Amino acid sequence: MFRNDVYVTKYGEFSSSQISSAKLSLRKSIFFLLLYVDPETKSSYQDVDVEDAFHSLQLRLNGLNSILLEPPELVTVMSLIESAL
């Protein structure tokens, strides 16, 4: 819940810029993994442990899910990430 441009959670308060930075970081991680699984670009990322990257992303999303009090939108995001592996 936002209050005075601050997101209030059970763990404290996060500024809108912190939330924006976290969303940007997650988007970059997701798009990177999309590049990795794309047959056209996959060969450029042979040194990446894709299972570890997916697992790390899932942990970050799970933590965000807890902090944001389990918003329904994250269910869709997490299920899409799981199905991509």
N, C-alpha and C positions, 0 to 999 in steps of 0.2 A: 504494500500500500504506500503510495506517495503522499508525503506531507511536506509542504514548503520546499519542493524540488529535492526531497530526500526520500529514499526508499527505506521504509522501516521494516525490519525483519526480526525474527526471534533472536538473531545473533547481534543485532545492533542496527546502525543506520549506514546506508550507502548513498553517496551523492549520485546524481544523474550521470555525471561524467564517469564515475566508477562503473556504473551499470553499462554505459555505452562502450567503455573500453573492454569490459568482459564480453559483451555481445560481439564486438568486432574480433576479438581474439578467437572466440568460438567459431565464428563464420570463417575466419582464415583457416582454422584447423579442419573444418568440414570441407572447404573447397580444396585444400591440399589433398585430403584423402580421396576426393573425387578425381583429382588428377592422377593419383596413384592407381586407382582401379580402372581408369579409362585405358583401353587397349592402345589408343593412339599416343598416350603420353607416359604410360607405365614404365617403359624402358629407361626413362630419364631418372627414375627414383629407385634403382635396384638396391641401393644401400639402406633403404628404409625398412625397418621392421614394422610391417603394416599391422600385424596383430597387436603389437605393443602400442602403436599410435591409436588404433581403434579403442583399445582398452583404456588408455589414458583419457581419450575424449569422453568415453562413457563415464568414467569416474568424475570428470569435471562436470558433466551434465547432471549426474546424480547428486553431486554436492550443490549445484545450482538449484536443482529441484527441491532439496531440503531447505535451502536458504529462502527461496521464494515461496515456500509453503505449498509446494506441489501444484503448480498451475497446469491445467489440462493441456495446454499447448506443448508442453515438454514431453508428454506421452507420445505424441506424433513424431517429434524430432528424434526421440530416443529409439522408437521403433524403426524409423527409417535408417538411422545409423546402424542398428543391429542387423537389419536386412541387407545392408550394403556389404557386409563382411561375408 
